[in-house]
Amino acid sequence: MTTDPALQIQNLTISYGEKEVVHDVSMKFPANQITALIGASGSGKSTVLRSLNRMNDDLATVDGQILFEGLNINQPDVNVYQVRQRIGMVFQQPTPFPLSIYENVIYGLRLAGEKDKRVLDQRVEESLKQAALWDEVKDQLKESAFALSGGQQQRLCIARTLAVRPEIILMDEPTSALDPLSTSQIEATMVDLKKDFTMIIVTHNMQQASRSADWTAYLDQGRLVEFDRTAQIFMNPQQQQTADYLSGKFG
């Protein structure tokens, strides 16, 4: 890793009640790259991801440091709303609001108090273009987001995240509910977006990680087993445990 990380976790430990589910994980996420977190169900990958913008606050006890722009955002006095503006999240299931396509995209901007229609119009077009959806919906912005296909809805959710101009985008299994064509479109969108954003994704799809990610971290039972460039992980893993998982021997 030759550049400063966009985000860094140090000694991250996460517990649900008395049960510790993530154990002392430390990682650096490089800027303008895609990092994939892989591992079997229950490995802790989604729990780690959701902690990066404080989504686990009401569910779990999160200890350790989450360093973003020199600040430990895992401190109680940090403004969580501001954190989530800077570190956005796209969920597994497409989650459009019962609003028009236009209003979905600018939802976060309206919450932040933006009222200038020129700014809103510009951000809608810009965000939909970045999410590779503008050409498909530019003539139906006033129509319900529910009229879109599943793949289009997921790209709309990406555009909604982009509209508030985060630096980092978290994606939790962003294509698991989609068909192969929509999955391919989302993957192409992710690769294009890394020019402007740092992306961290959780995926159970090994091929998706190998196609899309620059870096891959393999977690097992809440522990980080191996973290390296994706090609290295898939072609020449340094840990036997990683090799066994990738070859299907367990997980």
C-alpha positions as CSV (number, residue, x, y, z in Angstrom):
1,M,0.0,0.0,0.0
2,T,1.8,3.1,-1.3
3,T,-0.6,5.9,-0.3
4,D,-2.2,6.9,3.0
5,P,-5.3,4.9,3.8
6,A,-8.7,6.6,3.4
7,L,-9.8,4.7,6.5
8,Q,-8.1,2.6,9.1
9,I,-9.2,0.3,11.9
10,Q,-7.0,-0.6,14.9
11,N,-7.8,-3.4,17.3
12,L,-11.5,-3.4,16.4
13,T,-13.4,-5.7,18.8
14,I,-17.2,-6.0,18.6
15,S,-19.5,-7.7,21.0
16,Y,-23.2,-8.5,21.1
17,G,-24.0,-8.5,24.8
18,E,-21.5,-11.0,26.3
19,K,-20.6,-12.6,23.0
20,E,-17.5,-11.2,21.2
21,V,-18.0,-11.7,17.5
22,V,-15.1,-9.6,16.1
23,H,-11.7,-10.1,17.7
24,D,-8.9,-7.4,17.5
25,V,-9.1,-6.7,13.8
26,S,-6.7,-4.1,12.3
27,M,-6.8,-3.0,8.6
28,K,-6.0,-0.1,6.4
29,F,-8.3,0.7,3.5
30,P,-6.5,2.4,0.6
31,A,-7.9,5.4,-1.0
32,N,-9.7,5.2,-4.5
33,Q,-9.6,1.4,-4.4
34,I,-12.1,-1.3,-3.8
35,T,-11.6,-3.5,-0.8
36,A,-13.7,-6.7,-0.5
37,L,-14.4,-8.4,2.8
38,I,-15.0,-12.1,2.2
39,G,-15.7,-15.1,4.5
40,A,-18.3,-17.6,5.5
41,S,-21.7,-16.6,7.0
42,G,-21.0,-15.5,10.6
43,S,-17.4,-14.6,9.9
44,G,-18.0,-11.0,11.0
45,K,-17.5,-9.3,7.7
46,S,-20.8,-7.4,7.7
47,T,-20.4,-6.6,11.4
48,V,-17.1,-5.0,10.6
49,L,-18.5,-3.1,7.6
50,R,-21.4,-1.7,9.5
51,S,-19.2,-0.4,12.3
52,L,-17.2,1.7,9.8
53,N,-19.9,4.4,9.8
54,R,-21.3,3.6,13.3
55,M,-24.3,1.6,12.0
56,N,-23.8,-0.9,14.9
57,D,-24.1,1.7,17.6
58,D,-27.5,0.6,19.0
59,L,-26.8,-3.1,18.5
60,A,-23.3,-3.9,19.7
61,T,-20.4,-2.7,21.8
62,V,-17.6,-1.5,19.5
63,D,-14.1,-1.1,20.9
64,G,-11.0,0.0,19.2
65,Q,-10.2,2.9,16.8
66,I,-11.8,3.7,13.5
67,L,-9.5,6.4,12.0
68,F,-10.9,8.7,9.3
69,E,-9.0,11.9,8.4
70,G,-7.0,11.7,11.6
71,L,-10.0,11.4,13.8
72,N,-11.1,8.4,15.8
73,I,-14.8,8.3,14.8
74,N,-15.5,5.6,17.3
75,Q,-15.6,8.2,20.1
76,P,-18.9,8.9,21.8
77,D,-18.7,12.7,21.1
78,V,-18.5,12.3,17.4
79,N,-21.5,13.5,15.3
80,V,-22.8,10.2,13.8
81,Y,-24.9,12.0,11.3
82,Q,-21.9,13.8,9.9
83,V,-19.9,10.5,9.8
84,R,-22.7,8.9,7.7
85,Q,-22.6,11.8,5.3
86,R,-18.9,11.2,4.7
87,I,-19.0,7.4,4.8
88,G,-22.2,6.3,3.0
89,M,-23.8,2.9,3.0
90,V,-25.6,0.8,0.3
91,F,-27.5,-2.2,1.7
92,Q,-28.1,-5.7,0.5
93,Q,-31.7,-5.2,-0.6
94,P,-32.5,-2.2,-2.7
95,T,-34.2,0.3,-0.4
96,P,-35.9,3.1,-2.4
97,F,-38.2,5.4,-0.5
98,P,-41.9,5.7,-1.6
99,L,-41.1,8.9,-3.4
100,S,-40.2,9.9,-7.0
101,I,-36.8,9.1,-8.5
102,Y,-35.8,12.7,-8.1
103,E,-36.8,12.9,-4.5
104,N,-35.0,9.7,-3.7
105,V,-31.8,11.0,-5.0
106,I,-31.9,14.3,-3.1
107,Y,-33.4,12.9,0.1
108,G,-30.1,13.4,2.1
109,L,-29.6,16.9,0.7
110,R,-33.1,17.9,1.8
111,L,-32.3,16.6,5.3
112,A,-29.2,18.7,5.3
113,G,-31.2,21.8,4.5
114,E,-30.4,22.3,0.8
115,K,-33.2,24.2,-1.0
116,D,-31.5,25.7,-4.1
117,K,-33.3,24.0,-7.0
118,R,-30.3,24.5,-9.3
119,V,-28.1,22.7,-6.8
120,L,-30.6,19.9,-6.4
121,D,-31.1,19.5,-10.1
122,Q,-27.4,19.4,-10.8
123,R,-26.8,16.9,-8.0
124,V,-29.6,14.6,-9.3
125,E,-28.1,14.5,-12.8
126,E,-24.5,14.2,-11.5
127,S,-25.3,11.4,-9.1
128,L,-27.5,9.4,-11.5
129,K,-24.7,9.6,-14.2
130,Q,-22.2,8.4,-11.7
131,A,-24.5,5.5,-10.8
132,A,-24.9,4.7,-14.5
133,L,-28.6,5.3,-14.4
134,W,-29.2,8.7,-15.9
135,D,-29.8,7.6,-19.5
136,E,-32.4,5.1,-18.3
137,V,-34.4,7.4,-16.1
138,K,-33.8,11.0,-17.2
139,D,-37.3,11.3,-18.7
140,Q,-39.1,9.8,-15.7
141,L,-37.6,11.6,-12.7
142,K,-41.1,12.4,-11.4
143,E,-42.2,8.8,-11.5
144,S,-42.2,6.5,-8.5
145,A,-38.9,4.8,-7.7
146,F,-40.9,1.6,-7.2
147,A,-41.5,1.4,-10.9
148,L,-37.8,0.7,-11.5
149,S,-36.4,-2.8,-11.8
150,G,-34.4,-4.3,-8.9
151,G,-31.1,-3.5,-10.5
152,Q,-32.2,0.0,-11.3
153,Q,-33.4,0.5,-7.7
154,Q,-30.0,-0.6,-6.4
155,R,-28.3,1.9,-8.7
156,L,-30.8,4.5,-7.5
157,C,-29.7,3.8,-3.9
158,I,-26.1,4.2,-5.0
159,A,-27.0,7.6,-6.6
160,R,-28.8,8.6,-3.3
161,T,-25.6,7.8,-1.4
162,L,-23.5,9.7,-3.9
163,A,-25.7,12.8,-3.8
164,V,-24.4,13.9,-0.4
165,R,-20.8,13.5,-1.7
166,P,-19.3,11.0,0.7
167,E,-15.6,10.2,0.5
168,I,-16.2,6.5,1.3
169,I,-18.9,4.1,0.1
170,L,-19.7,0.9,2.1
171,M,-21.7,-1.8,0.3
172,D,-23.1,-4.8,2.1
173,E,-23.7,-7.6,-0.4
174,P,-25.0,-5.1,-2.9
175,T,-25.9,-7.6,-5.7
176,S,-27.0,-10.6,-3.7
177,A,-30.7,-9.9,-4.5
178,L,-30.1,-9.2,-8.2
179,D,-30.0,-11.1,-11.4
180,P,-26.7,-11.7,-13.3
181,L,-27.2,-8.8,-15.7
182,S,-28.0,-6.3,-13.0
183,T,-25.0,-7.7,-11.0
184,S,-22.7,-7.0,-13.9
185,Q,-24.0,-3.5,-14.2
186,I,-23.5,-2.8,-10.5
187,E,-19.9,-4.2,-10.7
188,A,-19.1,-2.0,-13.7
189,T,-20.5,1.0,-11.8
190,M,-18.4,0.2,-8.7
191,V,-15.2,-0.1,-10.8
192,D,-16.0,3.3,-12.4
193,L,-16.8,5.0,-9.1
194,K,-13.4,4.2,-7.5
195,K,-11.9,7.1,-9.5
196,D,-13.7,9.4,-7.1
197,F,-14.5,7.3,-4.1
198,T,-13.0,4.7,-1.8
199,M,-15.2,1.6,-1.7
200,I,-15.4,-1.2,0.8
201,I,-17.7,-4.1,0.0
202,V,-18.9,-7.3,1.7
203,T,-19.6,-10.1,-0.7
204,H,-20.1,-13.8,-0.5
205,N,-19.5,-14.0,-4.2
206,M,-15.9,-15.1,-4.8
207,Q,-16.0,-14.2,-8.5
208,Q,-17.3,-10.7,-7.7
209,A,-14.4,-10.1,-5.3
210,S,-11.8,-11.3,-7.9
211,R,-13.4,-9.3,-10.7
212,S,-14.0,-6.0,-8.9
213,A,-11.8,-5.6,-5.8
214,D,-8.2,-4.3,-5.7
215,W,-7.7,-5.7,-2.2
216,T,-9.3,-8.6,-0.4
217,A,-9.6,-9.4,3.3
218,Y,-10.6,-12.9,4.4
219,L,-12.2,-13.2,7.8
220,D,-13.1,-16.3,9.7
221,Q,-15.0,-16.4,13.0
222,G,-14.4,-12.8,13.6
223,R,-10.7,-12.8,13.0
224,L,-8.8,-11.4,10.1
225,V,-6.9,-14.3,8.5
226,E,-5.3,-12.6,5.5
227,F,-5.4,-9.2,3.8
228,D,-3.6,-8.5,0.6
229,R,-4.0,-7.5,-3.1
230,T,-6.8,-9.5,-4.6
231,A,-4.6,-11.2,-7.1
232,Q,-2.3,-12.4,-4.4
233,I,-5.2,-13.6,-2.2
234,F,-6.7,-15.6,-5.0
235,M,-3.6,-16.9,-6.8
236,N,-1.1,-17.3,-4.0
237,P,-2.6,-17.0,-0.5
238,Q,-0.1,-17.1,2.3
239,Q,-2.4,-18.8,4.8
240,Q,-3.5,-22.4,4.4
241,Q,-6.8,-21.4,6.0
242,T,-7.4,-18.9,3.1
243,A,-6.5,-21.5,0.5
244,D,-8.9,-24.0,2.0
245,Y,-11.7,-21.5,2.0
246,L,-11.1,-20.4,-1.6
247,S,-11.0,-24.0,-2.8
248,G,-14.3,-24.8,-1.1
249,K,-12.9,-27.1,1.6
250,F,-14.9,-25.2,4.2
251,G,-17.0,-22.1,4.6
